[in-house]
Amino acid sequence: MKQRILSAVLAAALCLGIIGVVGLSLPAQAAGFSDIGDADVSEAVSVLSSLGIVSGYSDGTFRPSETLTRAQFATLAVLAEGHGDQVAESAYRTLFSDLPASHWAAPYVNLAQSEGLISGYGNGRFGPDDPVTIGQAVTIVLRLMGYGEEDVGPFWPQDYLSKGTDLGLLEGVRTQADAAMTRGEAALLLYAMLQSSCKDGTPYVEKLAHTTISDAVLLQNDDTSSSGEVHTAQVYAGNSGLTWYTQDTTLPDTLLNRRGTLLLNESGAVSGFLPDESTVRTLSAEAKADRLVDESGASYTLSSAVTLVLDDTVTTYGEAWYELDGRETVTLYYSASGSVNLVTASETKRYDGAVLTGYYENVLPNASNPTSITLLGETYPVAEEGVSALAQFRVGDRITVSFNGSGEIVDACSPSEHSAVMIGLVTETGNSCSVALSNGLTASGSCSDTTFVVGDLVRVSASSLGTLSLSQVSAGTSSAALQVAERTLGSTPLAEDVVLYDRVGKTHAVQIALEDLLVDSVPASRILYTATNSAGEIDVLVLDDVTGDAYTYGIFSSGTKTEGNGTMQVTNRTVAVENSAGLSQECLTGTAVPDGQVGGLVPSSDGRVAGLLVLEEVEDVSRSAFDGTDTVTLSGAAVPISDEVQVYNTDNGQWITLAQAKAYTDTFTVYYSGTLGTDAKVRVILTQSPS
């Protein structure tokens, strides 16, 4: 009997792509599917797969546009109900003339029928291979949630579709009752059900778990706990603190750093995770005592009492904000009111593999057993594995050192063995200068050449103890175009860890990722500088205003500024940008900028406008045009939404999050940079009152 039941289960898995049914304990697919382009469908499938409800095919696809049969959806309903372990009791019964006991779906259909979830055609047939219609699928989902005809209405399927719409179950699903439901639509419908409450008010997801933990943040997947236990999930959950849970299933990595509901089975092991819709923002930023400042200059004010989770420690922002130095990204979690109530950070991998060459300037406690040394004006800790290599050198020597991800020195050698190529952006000028290097480290010291200005791209070397020599790198301008998809500059490949900057004129550059380039290629004329590593690959690229990410976006505030005395007074126009970070630096401009216009601004080092961009506007954009927080459809084109998008409530004059704006109204005015269909990106969104 067991063998025959297992065969039926395997057949179901092959026909539908279902896992986690009776007799099997299969891991959920952690990776994304290669053929799901829609972000909402992708998330729905990730969550449902982690719960053992759906999976893809053996070729790594999910095939979201394929239709489902009535037998397949009945099977999904049983699994989404959490009753997959009960199908054996319904095996080998024939309730419908066209569904013999030997049919792979008979145990599921029989159980679904006995629970009142499905019914046949009234002539003794079920039609297992007929396409399931949207009306039929919505009816089954409403029954799973405890709704009957007395709650919905007597007219089928209209009343059922209306009820499903009222409950928010049909977002992204067509509302034609007789249309055949696709696999992608089924995932959206079932996911919406998991996020809803049953008729009696209990969250539906509680049907699938022995215990649930709300407001949980999934920090690590398949981790090793602080006590050495393997295959655990690291979770932060408010009053429960930081906890490692044994994993009954490996969760998809796409759910990491999300806040939601953690599902535990009877053994207290993780059986699933359901993310909520709270706002989460991940950024690269410099930490200060009362705020974070991202690469665009935008500030995020933080209370010292905000909870901060660093690796295996829970503290507060005020207690340990300085430890964020060296973290590649910081993640902010927002409350329903729009304030940050949790901060987490990535592991310290920022400096892994970084190399510096310079003069050995100082050491503590001594050169034979160094715990820290000073090089290029900065003091660095020495890791245990770096002590013996450094012990061969003395203060005054010229050396090359390499770092681990935490910024600790792990090795040292003579520059004749290896000499670092150090390139970066000038951040301080004068007799003492400072350069932010492309490897994330800093070089500081005396500088005899004071002609450099902040934002200049320079090559750095140590000319003597405590003294830097800077030289312009403009001679390295590319003669070849960058092919983005191919990851090549002409015929030269890009390094895996290539560092890219974008800048406007000689202003501060912002670091960008290759995926921020929304064009197929960047012409050589827009490439300011390239550098190669020892393997001959391009490892540094500086672009000339290619992405628009170097601008600060918001609403222009224009004015005037008078300088001088008496008859020598001069009045100039000024412009600043207001956004969620407040009012930006006021810049002198020779161009009249209408007050209240929406756009972007780049200031120069001398307080003038280096770049000014007026954004394109699209009015009357509906909420349904948004694909989560990733894209919005404008004039038929799917346009990505900037991670730093600025959202303004025109009714109360407050800067809010996109999630708050979508809850407030269903109509928006959207502003974008670039050109629709090519490199457009949404920068600012204003709420719009219905006309």
C-alpha positions in Angstrom: 0.0 0.0 0.0 2.8 2.5 0.9 4.5 1.9 -2.4 1.3 2.5 -4.4 0.6 5.8 -2.5 4.2 7.0 -3.0 3.8 6.3 -6.7 0.7 8.4 -6.9 2.4 11.2 -5.0 5.4 11.2 -7.4 3.1 11.3 -10.3 1.4 14.4 -8.9 4.8 16.0 -8.4 5.8 15.3 -12.0 2.5 16.5 -13.5 2.1 19.7 -11.4 5.4 20.5 -9.8 4.1 19.9 -6.3 6.3 19.0 -3.3 6.0 18.3 0.4 3.0 15.9 0.0 2.4 12.8 2.1 5.3 10.4 2.4 7.9 12.9 1.1 10.2 15.3 2.8 11.7 17.4 0.0 13.5 20.7 0.3 11.8 23.7 -1.1 13.5 25.3 -4.1 15.7 28.2 -2.7 16.7 29.7 -6.0 14.5 31.8 -8.3 12.9 30.4 -11.4 14.5 31.4 -14.7 11.3 32.3 -16.5 9.4 34.4 -14.0 9.8 38.1 -14.9 7.0 39.5 -12.8 8.3 40.4 -9.3 4.9 39.8 -7.6 4.6 36.3 -9.2 8.2 35.5 -8.3 7.7 36.4 -4.6 4.4 34.4 -4.5 6.1 31.4 -5.9 9.1 31.7 -3.6 6.8 31.8 -0.5 4.5 29.0 -1.7 7.5 26.8 -2.6 9.0 27.3 0.9 5.7 26.1 2.3 5.7 23.0 0.1 2.7 24.0 -1.9 4.3 24.5 -5.4 7.6 24.1 -7.1 8.9 24.4 -10.6 10.1 21.9 -13.2 13.4 20.0 -13.4 14.8 22.5 -16.0 14.6 25.4 -13.5 11.4 26.9 -15.0 8.0 27.5 -13.4 6.1 28.2 -16.6 3.7 30.8 -15.2 1.7 31.2 -18.4 0.7 27.5 -18.6 -2.9 26.7 -17.5 -3.9 24.5 -14.6 -6.4 21.6 -14.7 -9.2 21.1 -12.2 -7.4 18.2 -10.7 -4.2 20.2 -10.3 -5.9 23.1 -8.6 -7.8 20.8 -6.2 -4.4 19.3 -5.3 -3.0 22.8 -4.7 -6.0 23.6 -2.5 -5.4 20.6 -0.3 -1.7 21.5 0.2 -2.6 25.2 0.8 -4.9 24.0 3.5 -2.1 22.1 5.2 -3.8 18.7 4.7 -1.3 17.1 2.5 -0.6 14.5 5.2 -4.3 13.4 5.1 -4.6 12.3 1.5 -3.7 8.7 2.2 -7.1 8.3 3.9 -8.8 9.3 0.7 -6.8 7.1 -1.6 -8.3 4.3 -3.7 -11.9 5.6 -3.6 -13.9 6.4 -6.7 -16.2 9.3 -6.2 -16.4 10.5 -9.8 -16.8 8.3 -12.9 -14.0 9.9 -14.7 -11.6 9.9 -11.8 -10.7 6.2 -11.0 -8.9 5.4 -7.8 -5.7 4.8 -9.7 -5.6 8.4 -11.0 -2.7 10.3 -9.5 -5.0 13.1 -8.3 -7.7 10.9 -6.8 -6.5 11.2 -3.2 -6.5 15.0 -3.4 -9.7 15.4 -5.3 -11.5 13.0 -2.9 -10.2 14.8 0.2 -11.2 18.2 -1.3 -14.7 16.9 -2.1 -15.2 15.4 1.4 -14.2 18.8 2.9 -16.7 20.7 0.7 -14.0 22.5 -1.3 -14.9 21.2 -4.7 -17.8 19.5 -6.5 -18.3 17.8 -9.8 -20.4 18.7 -12.8 -23.6 17.1 -11.4 -23.6 14.1 -13.8 -21.1 12.0 -11.8 -18.1 13.5 -13.6 -15.4 15.8 -12.2 -13.5 16.7 -15.4 -10.0 16.3 -13.9 -8.2 17.3 -17.1 -10.5 20.3 -17.9 -8.9 23.7 -17.3 -9.8 25.2 -14.0 -11.5 28.6 -14.5 -10.9 31.7 -12.5 -14.4 31.5 -11.2 -13.9 28.0 -10.0 -10.5 28.7 -8.4 -11.8 31.8 -6.5 -14.7 29.8 -5.2 -12.4 27.1 -3.8 -10.2 29.7 -2.2 -13.2 31.4 -0.5 -14.3 28.0 0.8 -10.8 27.5 2.2 -11.2 30.8 4.0 -14.5 29.6 5.6 -16.9 31.5 3.3 -20.1 29.9 2.2 -23.0 30.9 -0.1 -24.7 32.6 2.8 -21.7 34.9 3.2 -21.1 35.5 -0.5 -24.4 35.5 -2.3 -26.6 33.2 -4.4 -25.3 34.2 -7.9 -22.3 32.2 -9.1 -19.7 33.1 -10.2 -20.4 36.9 -10.1 -20.9 37.1 -6.3 -17.8 35.0 -5.7 -15.6 37.2 -7.9 -17.0 40.3 -6.3 -16.2 38.8 -2.8 -12.7 37.9 -3.9 -12.1 41.4 -5.2 -13.4 42.9 -1.9 -11.0 40.7 0.1 -8.0 41.8 -2.1 -7.5 38.3 -3.5 -7.5 39.1 -7.2 -4.7 41.7 -7.6 -2.8 40.6 -10.7 -5.5 38.0 -11.6 -8.0 38.4 -14.4 -11.6 38.8 -13.4 -13.1 36.9 -16.4 -14.9 34.1 -14.6 -14.7 31.6 -17.5 -11.0 32.2 -18.3 -8.6 29.4 -17.8 -6.4 30.1 -14.8 -2.6 30.1 -15.3 0.0 28.8 -12.9 1.2 32.4 -12.3 -2.3 33.6 -11.5 -2.8 30.6 -9.2 0.3 31.5 -7.3 -0.9 35.1 -6.9 -4.4 34.0 -5.7 -3.0 31.5 -3.2 -0.4 34.0 -1.9 -3.1 36.6 -1.4 -5.1 34.1 0.6 -2.1 33.3 2.8 -1.8 37.1 3.5 -5.5 37.4 4.4 -7.7 36.5 7.4 -10.3 33.8 7.4 -14.0 34.5 7.9 -13.6 34.1 11.6 -10.8 36.7 11.7 -7.9 34.4 12.3 -4.9 34.9 9.9 -5.1 32.2 7.3 -1.4 31.4 7.6 -2.0 30.0 11.1 -3.7 27.0 9.5 -0.2 26.0 8.1 1.8 26.2 11.3 1.8 24.9 14.9 3.2 28.3 16.0 3.7 31.6 14.3 6.0 34.5 15.2 4.9 37.9 13.9 7.2 40.9 13.1 10.1 38.5 12.6 13.0 39.6 10.4 14.8 36.8 8.5 18.5 37.6 8.7 20.3 34.4 7.8 19.3 31.3 6.0 20.9 27.8 6.4 23.2 29.4 9.0 25.3 28.0 11.9 24.0 29.2 15.3 26.1 30.8 18.0 26.1 27.4 19.7 27.4 25.6 16.6 24.1 24.1 15.4 24.0 23.9 11.6 21.1 24.4 9.2 19.4 27.1 11.2 17.6 30.4 10.4 18.8 33.5 12.2 15.7 35.6 13.1 15.2 38.8 15.0 11.7 39.2 16.5 11.5 42.1 18.9 10.8 40.9 22.4 12.1 37.4 21.5 15.5 38.9 20.5 17.9 37.2 18.2 17.2 33.5 17.8 18.4 30.6 15.7 15.7 28.1 14.7 16.3 24.7 13.2 15.1 24.6 9.6 12.6 21.9 8.5 12.8 23.6 5.1 15.5 25.8 3.5 13.8 29.2 2.8 14.4 31.0 -0.5 17.2 33.5 -0.3 14.9 36.1 -1.8 13.2 36.3 1.6 16.3 37.4 3.5 16.1 40.8 5.2 12.4 40.8 5.0 10.0 41.3 7.9 7.0 39.0 8.3 5.5 36.0 10.0 7.7 33.0 10.8 6.0 29.6 10.7 7.1 26.8 13.0 6.1 23.1 13.1 5.3 21.0 16.1 9.0 20.5 16.7 9.7 24.2 16.8 11.5 24.1 13.4 11.0 26.6 10.7 8.4 25.4 8.1 7.9 28.6 6.2 8.1 32.4 6.2 5.4 34.9 5.0 6.8 38.4 4.4 4.6 41.4 5.1 4.3 44.7 3.2 6.3 46.9 5.7 8.8 49.2 4.1 12.4 47.9 4.0 15.3 50.0 2.5 18.8 48.7 1.9 21.5 51.3 1.1 25.2 52.0 1.1 25.8 54.7 3.7 28.2 56.5 6.0 27.2 56.2 9.7 27.1 59.2 11.9 25.9 59.5 15.5 22.4 60.6 14.7 21.9 59.6 11.1 23.0 57.7 8.0 24.1 59.5 4.9 23.9 57.6 1.6 26.1 58.0 -1.5 23.7 60.6 -3.0 24.0 62.8 0.2 20.5 62.0 1.4 20.3 61.7 5.2 18.2 59.3 7.3 17.8 60.6 10.8 17.9 57.9 13.5 17.0 57.9 17.2 19.8 56.6 19.4 17.3 54.2 20.9 16.6 52.4 17.5 17.4 48.7 17.8 20.6 47.7 15.9 21.4 44.1 15.0 25.1 43.5 14.1 26.1 39.9 13.3 25.2 38.0 16.5 24.6 41.1 18.8 21.5 43.1 19.5 22.2 46.7 20.7 21.0 50.2 19.9 22.1 52.6 17.2 23.4 55.1 19.8 25.6 52.4 21.5 27.2 51.0 18.3 26.6 53.2 15.3 30.4 53.5 14.7 30.6 49.7 14.1 28.7 50.2 10.9 32.0 51.4 9.3 33.2 48.7 6.9 29.7 47.3 6.2 28.8 47.3 2.6 25.1 47.8 3.1 22.8 48.9 5.9 19.1 47.9 6.0 16.4 50.1 7.5 13.0 48.7 8.7 10.1 51.1 8.9 7.1 51.0 11.2 3.5 51.6 9.9 3.9 55.2 10.9 6.9 55.7 8.7 9.7 55.8 11.3 12.7 53.5 11.4 12.5 51.0 14.3 15.2 48.5 13.3 18.6 48.7 11.6 20.7 45.7 10.4 23.9 45.5 8.5 25.6 43.2 6.1 28.7 41.2 7.1 32.0 43.1 7.0 33.2 42.1 3.5 33.8 45.6 2.3 37.6 45.5 2.3 38.1 41.8 1.4 41.1 41.7 -0.9 42.0 45.4 -0.7 45.7 46.2 -1.1 47.7 49.3 -0.1 51.3 50.3 -0.8 52.9 53.1 1.3 55.3 53.9 4.1 55.1 52.2 7.4 54.4 55.3 9.6 53.7 53.9 13.1 53.0 50.7 15.1 51.5 49.6 18.4 52.8 48.2 20.7 56.0 47.3 18.7 57.1 46.1 15.3 57.9 42.6 16.5 54.3 42.0 17.7 52.1 44.6 16.0 48.4 44.9 16.9 47.9 48.0 14.7 50.0 50.0 12.2 49.6 53.4 10.5 49.9 53.5 6.7 49.0 56.3 4.3 47.8 58.4 7.3 45.3 55.8 8.5 45.6 53.3 11.4 44.6 49.7 10.8 44.2 46.7 13.1 46.4 43.7 12.5 44.7 40.2 12.3 46.5 37.4 14.0 47.5 35.8 10.7 49.2 39.1 9.6 51.5 39.5 12.6 54.4 37.3 11.4 54.4 38.9 7.9 54.5 42.4 9.4 57.2 41.5 11.9 59.7 41.5 9.0 59.3 45.2 8.5 60.1 48.3 10.6 58.7 51.9 10.8 60.0 53.9 7.8 60.0 50.9 5.4 57.9 50.9 2.3 55.5 48.0 2.3 52.4 46.5 0.7 49.6 45.1 2.9 46.4 43.3 2.2 43.1 43.2 4.1 40.3 41.0 5.1 36.6 42.0 4.9 36.7 43.7 8.4 39.6 46.0 7.4 42.3 44.1 9.3 45.7 43.5 7.8 46.3 39.9 7.0 49.5 39.9 5.0 52.5 42.1 4.1 55.2 42.0 1.5 57.8 44.3 -0.2 56.6 46.5 -3.0 59.1 44.8 -5.3 56.9 41.6 -4.9 53.6 43.4 -5.4 52.7 47.1 -5.6 49.1 48.3 -5.4 47.5 50.6 -8.0 45.6 53.1 -5.9 42.9 55.2 -7.5 40.2 57.3 -5.8 38.3 60.6 -5.4 39.7 63.6 -3.5 37.6 64.3 -0.5 39.8 66.9 1.3 42.2 69.4 -0.2 44.9 71.8 1.0 48.3 71.1 2.6 46.7 68.0 4.1 44.6 66.0 1.7 42.5 62.9 1.7 41.4 60.5 -1.0 38.6 57.9 -0.9 40.1 54.9 -2.7 38.1 52.6 -5.0 38.8 49.7 -2.7 36.9 51.4 0.1 39.9 52.5 2.1 41.3 56.0 2.6 44.7 57.6 2.0 45.6 60.8 3.9 48.7 62.9 4.3 50.5 66.1 3.4 50.2 67.1 -0.2 52.5 69.7 -1.8 50.2 70.1 -4.9 47.2 72.1 -3.8 45.6 72.5 -7.3 43.3 69.5 -6.8 39.7 70.0 -5.9 37.2 67.9 -4.1 35.8 65.3 -6.6 39.0 65.0 -8.7 39.8 61.5 -9.7 43.4 60.8 -8.9 46.1 58.2 -8.8 47.8 58.0 -5.3 51.3 57.1 -4.2 53.4 57.7 -1.1 56.3 59.9 -2.1 57.8 59.9 1.4 56.8 59.2 5.1 53.5 61.0 5.7 53.3 62.6 2.2 51.0 61.8 -0.7 51.7 62.3 -4.3 48.6 62.8 -6.5 48.3 62.8 -10.2 45.3 63.2 -12.6 44.1 60.1 -14.3 42.3 61.7 -17.3 44.9 60.3 -19.7 43.3 56.9 -19.2 40.1 57.8 -20.9 38.6 54.9 -22.8 38.7 54.6 -26.6 36.1 51.8 -26.6 32.5 51.5 -25.7 31.2 49.6 -22.7 28.9 46.7 -23.6 26.8 46.2 -20.5 25.3 42.8 -21.1 28.5 41.3 -22.3 30.5 42.9 -19.4 33.2 44.1 -21.8 34.9 47.4 -22.6 35.8 46.9 -26.2 37.4 43.4 -26.1 38.5 43.7 -22.5 36.4 41.9 -19.9 35.2 43.6 -16.7 36.5 42.1 -13.4 33.9 40.3 -11.3 34.4 43.0 -8.6 34.6 45.9 -10.9 34.0 49.3 -9.2 31.9 51.8 -11.1 31.4 55.5 -10.5 29.1 58.0 -12.1 29.6 61.8 -11.8 28.6 65.1 -13.2 31.5 67.3 -14.2 34.1 67.4 -11.3 31.6 66.9 -8.6 31.5 64.0 -6.1 31.0 60.7 -7.8 28.5 58.1 -6.6 29.3 54.5 -6.7 26.9 52.4 -8.8 26.4 48.8 -9.8 26.5 47.4 -13.3 22.8 46.7 -13.1 22.1 50.4 -12.6 23.1 50.9 -16.3 19.8 50.7 -18.1 21.3 51.1 -21.6 22.8 48.4 -23.8 26.1 50.2 -24.2 27.9 53.3 -23.0 29.9 55.2 -25.7 33.6 55.9 -25.2 32.9 59.6 -24.9 30.9 59.0 -21.7 33.7 56.9 -20.0 36.0 59.2 -18.1 38.5 56.7 -16.8 39.4 53.0 -16.7 41.9 50.9 -14.8 42.9 47.3 -15.0 43.9 44.7 -12.4 46.8 42.3 -12.6 44.8 39.9 -14.7 44.2 42.6 -17.4 40.5 43.0 -16.5 38.8 46.3 -16.1 38.4 46.8 -12.3 37.6 50.6 -12.2 35.2 52.6 -14.4 34.3 56.2 -14.1 31.3 57.4 -16.2 30.2 60.8 -17.2 26.5 61.4 -16.1 25.2 58.1 -17.5 22.7 56.9 -14.9 21.4 60.2 -13.4 22.1 58.7 -9.9 24.5 61.5 -9.0 21.6 64.0 -8.7 19.6 64.8 -5.6 16.0 64.7 -6.5 12.9 66.4 -5.1 11.1 69.7 -5.4 13.0 72.8 -6.4 13.1 75.8 -4.0 14.3 78.9 -5.8 15.5 82.2 -4.3 18.2 84.8 -4.5 21.4 85.5 -2.6 23.0 89.0 -2.3 26.7 89.3 -1.7 29.1 92.3 -1.3 28.6 95.7 0.3 27.2 99.0 -0.9 27.4 99.7 -4.6 29.4 96.4 -5.0 26.5 94.2 -4.0 25.5 91.4 -6.4 22.3 89.4 -6.3 22.3 86.0 -7.9 19.6 83.4 -8.4 19.8 80.3 -6.2 18.2 76.9 -6.2 17.9 74.0 -3.7 16.1 70.7 -3.6 13.6 69.7 -0.9 13.0 66.0 -0.3 12.6 63.6 2.6 16.2 64.5 3.8 15.2 68.2 4.1 16.4 71.2 2.1 19.7 70.6 0.2 22.6 73.0 -0.2 21.5 76.3 -1.8 23.4 76.7 -5.1 24.1 79.7 -7.3 22.6 79.5 -10.7 22.4 81.6 -13.8 19.2 79.9 -14.9 15.7 80.8 -13.6 14.3 77.7 -12.0 10.5 77.8 -11.3 9.8 77.3 -7.6 8.0 74.0 -7.0 9.2 72.4 -10.2 10.3 68.7 -9.8 13.8 67.7 -10.7 17.4 66.9 -9.7 20.4 69.0 -8.6 24.2 68.5 -8.4 26.2 71.2 -6.5 29.8 72.0 -7.3 32.5 72.3 -4.7 32.2 76.1 -4.9 28.5 76.3 -4.2 27.3 76.6 -7.8 25.0 74.4 -9.9 27.1 71.7 -11.6 24.1 69.9 -13.0 20.4 70.6 -13.1 17.8 68.2 -14.4 14.0 68.8 -14.9 12.1 65.5 -14.7 9.5 64.3 -17.2 6.0 64.1 -15.8 3.2 61.6 -16.2 -0.1 62.4 -14.5 -3.1 60.2 -13.6 -1.0 57.1 -13.0 -3.2 54.5 -11.2 -2.2 52.3 -8.3 -2.6 49.2 -10.5 0.2 50.5 -12.8 2.7 49.8 -10.0 4.4 46.4 -9.8 5.1 46.5 -6.1 8.0 48.9 -5.5 10.1 47.8 -8.4 8.5 49.2 -11.6 5.6 51.3 -12.8 4.0 51.2 -16.3 4.1 54.6 -18.0 2.8 55.0 -21.5 3.1 51.2 -22.0 6.7 51.0 -20.8 7.7 49.3 -17.5 10.0 51.9 -15.8 12.1 50.9 -12.8 11.6 52.8 -9.6 14.7 54.2 -7.9 15.6 52.7 -4.6 15.9 56.3 -3.4 12.6 57.4 -4.9 11.1 60.5 -3.2 7.4 60.4 -2.4 5.4 63.5 -1.5 1.8 63.7 -0.1 0.5 66.9 -1.8 -2.5 67.1 0.6 -0.6 67.4 3.9 2.8 68.5 2.6 4.7 65.5 4.0 7.4 63.2 2.5 6.3 59.6 2.9 7.1 56.1 1.7 5.7 54.6 -1.5 3.7 52.0 0.6 2.1 54.8 2.6 1.3 56.7 -0.6 -0.4 53.7 -2.2 -2.5 53.2 0.9 -3.5 56.9 0.9 -4.7 57.3 -2.7 -5.0 55.4 -6.0 -3.8 58.2 -8.3 -0.3 59.6 -8.7 1.9 62.0 -10.7 5.1 60.2 -11.6 8.4 62.0 -12.5 11.2 60.2 -14.3 14.7 60.9 -15.7 15.9 59.5 -19.0 13.8 58.3 -21.9 10.9 55.9 -21.8 11.7 52.5 -23.3 15.4 52.9 -22.8 17.0 54.3 -19.6 14.0 55.9 -17.8 14.0 55.7 -14.0 11.3 57.0 -11.6 12.8 59.6 -9.2 9.8 61.4 -7.6 6.2 60.5 -7.0 3.4 62.9 -5.9 0.1 61.8 -4.6 -2.8 63.1 -6.8 -6.3 63.7 -5.5 -9.0 62.1 -7.8 -10.4 64.6 -10.3 
